[in-house]
Amino acid sequence: MERSEELDFFRPNRQSPVAILLILSRLFRFLFRQFWPVLLVFVLRPKRTTLYSLVWVAVILSLVSSINSILSYFYSFFYVSEGELILEKGWLRRTRLSVPLDRIQTISFQQSFIHRVFKVVSVEIDTAGSKGSEFSLQALSQERAHALRDFLLSRRGEGIQVSEVEEVESKSEKVLLQLGISDLFKIGISQNHFRTAGILLALGLGFLDDLESVLGKNVYKDLEKSVGSFFDTVWLLTLVFVIVLLLISFFGTLVLTAIRNFDLRFIRTGQGFKVESGLFAKREQSASLRKIQFIRWGAHPIQRWLGMYSLRLYQAAGYNLAKQKTIQVPGCYQPQLEAVHTAYFPGSEEGSWEWHSPSVHLFRRRFLFLGILPAIAGFALGLITRNYHFLPVFLAWGPAAYFWQRQIFRTFNIGLHPGGLQLQEGFFTRETTYLRWEKTQGVSIVQSPYQQNHQIATLDLHTASGDISLPYLPLEKARLIRDFVLFKVEGKGL
């Protein structure tokens, strides 16, 4: 990049004019969500004179907000000054957001359908901090967005020096995973379709409630009269409804999965990893190895049958942005997991792993509260209410809970290595977590009264992307691990 191009970011810059269209689009979507019941009633019952005033209010609000949004665009600028990225916006009320360059964590690009039509991107810049402040630009040309990212990362702090080898590596990319049609289908069928069905059911009930409030009619009774005549019993109607709902949620999840993960590419860069995906809204996320706190992958029975895993890279971020900065890569296979594992935790194959298990008190407590007590309470409630047909369910709940908690206890393994931690856990979804000791920001030992009586404790490892808990360890072992972790962290000068 030439010097003239670099200096260009030191003077005020406007976004692409496409930002006006994006701002108006977002504004109209917001107004539609607020006024759609009024518009629906206006269409169904146009003779209501009171609705005309509400429609005019919506129109006037739209015009005023549109004019304000357009004027705000012409009064908004971004530039770099004295080691800070500055965004000034607003015409009636001016605001100024300053982001120190050395606090920039990640720079990611997003593309909606409008972005892709006009060949622009949305730039999101996330910073370190307790609240995780964000700096967002609605629309920049792709060339200018990449130039801005390179410009900011090259000046992210006077204490950060990039060697020539790292500069060459940062330009090299290797595609680790690119999802095809068959991969998208596998990911789609392995999703939680019951959760989708629950969301659809909640949305449907909410829609009916809104219709009832604006139409002044009992929609549920009208629906029962029109539909119930085709069925002899309520149970048959319920069965058909459940089957239809599950079918809709299944195919809906397949479609949404394909749209969200279309042409997903998981790329190994010189400094970390990058993920690109999306059909209508394309999103690009980057994760630097310096910022990745810990990695985790997991698979439920269907995914294990398909040989697929869901990978998550947890990056350093403020508390409110920790979930947003977690990069998820669905549909990974063993080679991708090994590549990420080797890059994040080099040398983990060397040396010996020391394996530990939580105290048996963890199993006993969970079986008590999740197995014995619910079974007794349910059995007693069935006797009191004389619902005897439910009693076999509560009788079987105890043995089922015993098997469930026993398997969780057996699969919970803690591996200690001179370089970090490996955690294996889960019953239905089995997960593996890797944490390098130098990523730990703090260690704490927590004891409940029960744990104090039995000389056990829970060890919490605090990172910049969340906590990792090692529950129900013998107190002496928890203290030894704590001292070892603190020694490793202090030895790294952290």
N, C-alpha and C positions, 0 to 999 in steps of 0.2 A: 504494500500500500504506500502511495506517495505521501510526502509530507503535507501537500496541499489538501489531500483528502482527510488526513488525520486532523488538521487544524479546523476542518469544517465542523467538527463536533464541539468546538470551543465557542462557537457563536450560536445564537438562538435558531433552532430548527422547528419547522412545523411537521406534523404527520402528513401522510398521504391524504389527498382530498376524499379518498374512499372512507376515511374515518367518519365523515359527515353521514354517509349512508349507513354505516354500522351503528352510529349513535342513534339515528332516527329509527332504525330497525329494532334496536333494543328497547327504545322508548315506546314504540307502538305495541310491541309484545307485552310490555308491562301494563299499558293502558287496556289492552284487550283482556288480560287476565283479571283486571279489576272490574271491567264493565260488561263482560260477556253475558251475565244473566240479564242485564237491562236490554242489551241488543237482542237476545233470544226472545224475551217477552215482547219487544217492539215488533219483531217479525211475526210472532204467533198471534198477538193481539194488537194490531196497529191502531185501533180506535181509542186506545187509552190516552187521553190528553196529557196526563201527568208524566207519561214517558217521554213526550217531546222535550220537556224541559231538561230531563236527565240526559237525553241524547245531545242536546245543545251544550250542556255543561261538559260532556265528554269531548265534543268537537272543539270547544273553546280551550279546554285544557290541553288538547293535542296541539293546537296551533301555537299557543303560548310556549309550551315546552319545546316544540320544534324550533321556533325562532330563537329561544334561549340556547338550545343545543348548537345551532348553526353559528351563532355569535361566539359561543364559548370556543368553538374550534379555531376561529380566527384570532382569538386572544390566548391560545395555548402554545407554549414553546418548551422545548427541552434542550439542554446543553450541558457541557462539562465545565466546571470552574473550580479551581483550587482544590482538586482532589475529590470533588463531589459531582454526582449526577443530579441535575436540578430539573424539576418539572414545574412550570408556572402555568396556571390555567384559571379560567373564569373571567368575566367582564364586569359584572356588577359586584361580585364578591371574589376577590383575587386570593388564590391559595398558592403556596410555594412548598413543594416537597423536595427535600434534599437527602440524598443517599450517599454516604461515603463510599468511595470505590473499594476500599479494603474490607468493607463489610458485605460486599456482594457475594452471595452463596451460589445461586444458579441463575442462568438466563435461558429461558425456554420460549419456543415459538408455538403458536397455535394458528390453525386455519379453519375457519368455517366455510360453508359453501360460497358465501359472498367473497371471502378472502381469496379463495381459489379461482373464482371467476376473474377477479381483477389482479391476480398475481401479487397479492400483498400478504403479510403475516401480522399477527398480534404478538407483541413482545412483552413477556412477563419477567420482571427482575425481582428476585427474592433476596432478602437480606437477613443476616443474623440478628438476634435480639430476642428479648423476652416475649414480645408480641409479634415478631416476625412481620415487619412492615413490608408492603409491596409497592412496586413501581411498575405501572402498566401503560403501554402505548397501544392504541387501538389498531393502527394500520401503518405499516412501513413497507416499502418495496422489499422484496427478498434480498436483493443485492445490498441495500442500505442496512437492513436488519443484521445480516451477517457481518457487514463492516463494523456496525456498532458493537456487536458482541465481541469481535476480535479486538476492537479498540479498548473496550472496557476491561476485558480480561488481561490485556497486556499492561494495563495501568492499575491493577487491582490493589496495589500497595507497594510502597518502596521496599518493604522487607521481603517481598516475594521475587525471587530471581528464577527465570526460566532458562535452563541450559540449552545449548544448540541441539543436543540429542533429544531433549524433550520437545523442542520445537518441531523437529523432524517427525517424531513419533505422533505428535498431535495431529499431523496432517494425514497420517496413515489410518485407514479404517478397515475393519474386517467384519463382514456380516456373519454373525453367529447363528442367527435364526431368521427365517422369512416364512411367515405362515401362508400356506396354500389353502385351497378350498376344503380339502379333506381335514386339515388341521382346524379350520374354523368350525367345521361341522362337529368334530370331536369336542372342541371347547364348548360349543353351544349345548350339546346334549349332556355335558357334565356340569352345567350350571345348576344353581338352586332354583328349580322351577316352582317349588312351593312358596318361596319368598315372592317371586313374581306374581303368583296367583293371589297372594295376600295383598300385594300392592294394587292389583287390578280390582280386587273386591272392595278395598277401601276407597279407591277412586270412584268406582261405580256407585257405592252407597252415598258418597259425598255429592256426586252428580245428581242423584235422585233427590237428595235433601235440598239442593239448590233449586231444582225444578219445582219442588213442592212449595218452597218459600216464595218464589216469584210468580208461579201460576195460581197459587191458592187452592190447589187440589191435592187430594191424597193419592199420590202416585202409586204407593204400594198396593192400595186396594184396587185401583184400576188395573194394575199389572196382574194382580192375583185373579181378577175376574176374567181378563182376556187370555191368560195363559193356563190358569188352573182348570179350565173346562176341557183341556186336551189330556188331562192326567186324572187318574182315579184316586191317587193318594198323594199325600205330601211327601212321603219317602221317595216315591218315584220321581217327583219333581226335583227334589233335592239331589238325588243321584244323577239325574241328567244335567243339572246345573253344575255339579262338581266336575263331571266328565268334560263338559264344554269349557269350563273355566281352566281346567288343567291343559286341555288341548290348545286353547288360546295362549296360555302362558308359555307352553312348550315352544310353539312356533314363533311367538313373539320374542322369546329369549334367543332363539336361533337367529332371527333377523337382527335384533339389537346387537348381538355378539358379532355378527358378520359386519355390521356397519361400524361398530366401535373399533374392531381389531382388523379391519380390512387392510391388506398389504402391510401388516405389521413387520417391521424390521428391527431386530435387536442387534446392535452394532457395538463392537469393541473398538474404542478409540485409543489414542496414545495416552490419554489422561484418565480414562474410565470407560463409561458405557453410554449409549444413546439409544432411545426408543422412538420410532416413528410409526404412527398408525392413524387410521381413520379414513372413511370413505367421503362423507360430506364435510366433516370437520376434522382436518388433519392436525395432529398434535405431535410435537417433538419435545422430548424431555432428555436432559443430559444429567449424568451423575458422575462426579469426579471421585476417584478413589480416595482422595484426601478428605472428601466430605461424607463418604459412606461410613456410617457408624456400625451397622451390623447387617447381615444378610439372612434371609429366611426363605425356605421353600417348603411346600407341603402338598399333600395329595389325599383326597378322600377315596373310598373304594372304587368308584367309577374311574377316576383319574389314574389310580394305580393299575387298574385293569387295562387302560389304554396306554400306560407307560408315560403319562404326562404329569407335569408338576406346575404349580403356580409359584413363581419366583417374585420376591419383593426385596428391593434395595432401600434401606432406611437411611435417609440423608440428614445431615445436621440442619436443623431449622428451629424456629421459635415454637412455643407450645401450640399456638393456634394454627400453625402451618405444618405441623409434623405429618399429618395424614396426607395433605396435599403434596408434600415433597417426597412421599414414598412412591417409588417407581415400581409398577407391577408389570410382570411379563407373563401372561398366561400361555399355556401350551408349550412349556419348555420340556426338553428331553435331557437325558443324562449327560450328553456332551456339553450342552450349554451350562448345566449346573457345575460341571467340573471346570469349565473355563472361568466362570465367575468365582468359584471357590479358590482356584489357583491364583487368580489375580488379586483377590481381596486378602487371602490368608496364605501367602507363599511360605513354604517350609512346614506346613501342617502335617505332611506325610512323614517328615523327619521327626526324630525324637519319640518319646513314648507318651501315650495318653493314659491318664489316671482317671478311672471311672468311679462314680459315686451314685448312690441312690438316696432318695429322701427317706426319712424315718417312716416306719410302718404306721405311726400315729396319723400320718396324712390319709392313708387308706381308711383307717378306723373312723376318723372324724367325718370324712366325706360320705362313707357308707351310712353313718348314723343320721346325718342331716338330709341326705338325698335318697336313702333307702328305707331305713327302719322307721323313722318318725313319720314320713309321708304315708307309708303302708299302714301304720297303726291308726293315724288320723283318718285316712280314707275308709278303712274297715269299720271304725267306730261310727263315722258319719253314715255309712251305708246301713248299719244296724239301726241307728236312731231314726233315720228317714224311711227305713224298710225298703230300700232299693237293693234287694238281695242279688239282683242279676249283675251288679257291679262288684260284688264281694270277691269272685275269682280273680278279677283284675288286680285288686289290691293284695290278694294272697300271692300272686305271681310277681308283684312288683319287687318284693324283697330279694328273691333269688336273682332276678334280672339286674337289679341295682348292684348286687354283690359281684356278679360277673363283669358288669360295666366298670365299676370302680377298681376291681382287681386288675383288669387289663390296662387301665390308665396307669395304675401304680407300677405295673411290670414294664411298661414301655417308657417310663420316665427315667431317663439316664442323663447324667451330668458328666461330661468329659473335660478334664483339665489338662492343658498343654502349656509348656513354657511361653508360648506365644499368644494363647487365647483360650476361649471357652467354646465347647460344643454342647448344645442342649437338644435332646430328643424327647418329644412328648406327643400326646394325643391318642385318642381311641378311634373315633370316626375319621377325623382328618389328622394324619400324622405329619408333624412338622419337625424340621431340623433348623437350628439357629447357630450361626457362627459369630463370635465377637472377639475382636483382638483387644488385648488388655489396654493398649495405649489409647483406645477410643473411650475408655471409661473415665468419666468425670468425677465420680464419687461412689462410695460404697457405704451402705447402712445395714445394720442388723436390727430387725423388728421382732418383738416377742409379744404375743398375747398372754393373758394370765394362764391359759391352758399350756402354752408352750413353755412358759417359765416353770410351771410345775413339773414338766417332763424334760427339762434341760434341752430343748430344741429351739430353733429360731429360723426365720426367713431372711435370706440374704438378698438385698436389692442392689443391682448394679445400674447406676445412672449414666445415661449417655445423652448426647445432644439431640437424640431422636426418640427418646423414651427410655423406659426402664425394662430390665430383664430380671425376673424374680426366680430365685432358687429356694423353694419352700421346704419347710420342715427338715432342715439339716440338724444333725447333732450340734449343740452349741459350740463345742470345742472345734469341730470341723469348720463351722461357719466363721469362727474367729481366725483360724489358720488361713482360710481362703481369702478373707478380708485383708489380712496382713500381707499375704503374697501379692494380691492385686495392687495394693497401695505401694508395695515395694517396686513392682513392675512399672506402675505409672510414674512414680517419682524418679525411677531410674531413667525414664525417657525425657525427664525434664518437663513434665506436664504439671 
